[in-house]
């Protein structure tokens, strides 16, 4: 891992302010993977598997392909960090554009993943949004709603917009490559959110868009996937002031409702239960979306403790709420 990090520092390229597009690209070095992180005027430190990589604006084309834990940590401690798992693929530049906010609900961005199609003459774009139902416009033609897939879109650059009432609109230029599907996952940021005195949220790693697409549609990979994974589809997190949070108190009668996760195992939509209130906690079981479980305690705004039969564990409050 040390040698990887050393190569990463050598491969850092500072982006010019006139960056033209924020979609995936193919790389000349087909045995390497690339990563670009764009945070505009907010300086963010980037960590890969817990080791410091560099600060934004950031671009490297010399990464070893593989799955990594990526953490974006703003220098401004009032802004919320973000963490996701990226599966960096050979010959692909993966791109994350991110705008940190005071909370997860006020943070937003886009992650792009390029995936090979079996038919090298075809093109495809697939869009997922958080929350669902984002209003999509490509080149200003008509309006569609996420999740949305379009086949046969012309190769090259296209203007892309996604919006939702009371959320900030995302505008980008995407690059469509022949023989590939461009997976786009958009996390929309809540507009004009009111803040109370609170701590920044702890990031929770999330699944990639291609993984979500395969699990929700039952599709399998056609060819070798070569792209960037993103952030987690999920309902919006609810921020609470610290003084209103329960502190390890058993509350009989209250239930924890598990929301949509878009993560499926054995044809069931589930959420992982961990033995500690951290994404590094050991997975001790799963709970099903739409079902309710006994509520035990909520330690922070990011984790809720519940009862799972003869076990007690923690679930992310991104995907659960106390009823």
N, C-alpha and C positions, 0 to 999 in steps of 0.2 A: 504494500500500500504506500510506503514511503517513496518508492521509485515513481509510482503513479503521480503522487502529489508533486514531486520534483518536476516531472514533465509538464504538469499542469501550469506551474508558475512560468515555465519557459514559454508555454504556448499562449499566455494571456495577451490579448490584443485590445487596446482601448478603442471603443467605438466612436466615430464622429457623430456630431449632433444631427447630421443630415441622413440618418439611417433610413433606408428606403422601404424596407418591408420587414415583417415580423413573422413570416411563415417558415416552414422547414425547407432546407436545401440539401441537395446531394453534395457530398464532399469528393475532392479529387483523390484523397487517400482513403480507399475503400476498406482498409483494414482498421481504421480509426473511427472514433465517434466524436461528435462535436457538441458543445453546449454553449448557448448564449442566454444571458440573463439581462433583461432590460427593466430598469426601475425608474427611468427618467431622472428627475432631480433629487430623488431620495437615495442616499448612500446605504447600501445593504451589503453585509458580509455574507459570503457563501461558504457553506461547509458541506463536504462530501464525506459520508460515513464518519461524521464527527470531527474531521480534520479540516482546518481552514484552507480555502481554495483561493480566495481573492475577494475583491470588492467590485461592485458595479460602478460603471458599465463593464461588462465581462463577456469575453468570447475566447473559447479555446477550441481547436480542431484536432487535439492530440490526446484524447482520452481513450483509455482501454474500454472496449465495449463491455457492457454488463449492467447489472441492477445496482443502483446506489440509493442511499438515503440522502436527500438534498434538503438543506435547511437554509432559509433566507432570514437573516437576523438584522433588522434596521439598526443603524447607529443611534438613532433617536429612540431611547428606551420607552417613550410614551407610545410608540407604534408596536403593533403586534407581530411577532415572528411568524413564519409560515414554514411548514415542513411537508414534503411529499416524497414518494418513491419514484425514481426515474429509471426506466429501462433503456439505457443508451445503446443504440444499434449501430452496427458497422456501416460506414459510408453515409451517415445521416447527421446533419446539424439540427439538433433539437433546440427549441426556443421557448423560454418562459418570459412573458411580460407580466410584471406584477406591480401593483400600487398598494403598499402597506397602509392600513388604517389603525385607528385606536383600538378597534375590536375586529373579530373575524367578520362580522356582518358589514363593517365599513371597509374591509379589504377586498380587493378584486384583481382579476387578471385573466390571462389566457395562456394555455399550454398547447403546443402543437406537436403532433406525432405523425410521422410519415410511415406508411405501411405498404408493402408490396402487394400488388394484385396478381392473380394468376394470368390474366390477359394483359400483356405488356402494352397493348394499344389503347387500353381504357384508362379513364380517370374517374375519381370519385372524391367527394368531400362529405364528411360526417360531422355534425355539430351537436354537442350536448351542452346544456346550460345548468347552472346552479343559481337560483331555483329553476325548475322545469318551466317550459313555456316561453323562453326568451324569443323575442321577435327578431327574425333573421332577414337581412337583405344583402344580396350579393350583386354588386355593380348597380345598385339602385333598382333592381328589377323585382317587383312584387314583394310580398311579405310571407314568410314561412315561420313555423313555430318549432322550437327545439323540444325533443330530439328530432333532427332532420337529416336526411341523406339525399344527395343529388349525384346522379351518375352522368358521365359523358360531358362534364364541364370542360370548357376549353382550356388547353394547357397554357400556362403563363400566369401573370399577376392579375389579381382581381381585388376590388375594394370590398371589404367585408364589414358589416355593421350588425350589432346585436344589442337590443334594448329591452326594457321592461319598465312599466310605470313605477316610479319611486326608487328606481335603481339608476346608477350611472351608466350611460351608453358607452360601449366599447367600439372603437373604430380602428381597423387595421388594414394592411394590404397583405394578402395571402398569395403564396406561390403554388400553383397546381402543377404537378409533375406527372408526365405520362407514365402509365404502368404502376401508379401508386394511389392509395387512398390517403387523403389528408384528414386526420382526426383532430378535431378542435374541441377543447373543453374550456368553457367560459365560466368563471366564478364572478357573478355580478355583485358589485358593491352597493350597499344600501346608500341612497342619496340623503344628504342632510340629516344624518342620524344624530339624535341628542345624546350627549354623554353625561354619565355621572362619575363621581370619583371612583376609579376602579383600576385594577391591575391589568397590564397587557395580557392577552390570552396566550396559553401554551400551545404550540402547533401540534397538530395530529396528522401523521402521515396518511395519505389517501391513495386509492388505486388509480392506475393509468386509464386513459380513455379507451384504448384498444381492448384492455381487459374487461372494462365495463361493457363495451359493445358486444364482445363475445359471450359474456355471461347473460346479458339481457336478451340477446337474439338467438343464442344457441349456435352462433356461427363459429367456425374454426378458422385458423390462420390459413390464408391462401398465399403460400410462399413465405419467405423469411421476413418477419417484421423488422423495419429499419427506422425507428423513430424515437421521439421523446414522449415520455409518459407524463401525465399531470396529476393534477390535483383532483382530488376526491369529489365525486358528486355527492351532495348531501343537502338536507334542508339547512336553512340559516341558523347559526348559533345565536342563542339569546344571552345578552350580557346582563349581569346582575351586580349591584354594588356588593362589596365584601361583607358589609354589615348585615346584608339580607340573606347570606348563604348559611345553610345548615352546617353545623360542625360536628360530624360524626355522631349524630343523634338518631336513634331508632324511632322512626315515625310510623306507627301502626296505622293501617287503613289507607295510606297513600300508595299510589302505584306509579311505576315508570312505564310510559308508553314508548315503544320502539318505533321510530319513524322509518321512512324509506331510506335505504342505503344504496340501492342498485348493485349490491354485492350478493351473488347467489352461490349457494353450495347445495348439491343434491336437489336442485329445482326449488329451493327455498331461499327467500330473501332474508339474510341474517346480518347480525352485528356481533363482533367479537367481544367477549367478556374477559377482562384482564385481572390479574391478582393484585395490581397496584394502580394508582391513579396517574399513570404515565404511559405513553405509547411504547415504552421499552418494557412494560410489564408482561409477564408470561400469560399467554392465552389459555384460559381454563375452561372455556365453553363458548356457546353461542346462544343468542336470543333471536327470536323471529320478529320481523317487521310487522307492525299492526297489532302485536300482542302486548299485554301489560304484565308487569312483574312487581313483586313487593319492593317498596322503596325503603332503603336503610339510612343512607346519609349522603349528603353532597359535600365534598371537601372543598372544591373550587368551582368556578363557573364552567370549567371544562370537563369535569368528570362527575358521574353520578354513581352511587353505590346501590346495588340491588341484590336481591336474593334469587339464587338460581338453584332451586331444590335444596340440597344439603350443602351448597356452596354459597359464598358471598364474593362478589366481584364488582369491578368498575367498568362502566361504559362511557363513551364520549358523549358529552351533552350536545354535540353537533347532530347526533342521530337519535337523541332520546329526550324526553321531557317528563317532569314530575306532574302527575294529575292530582 
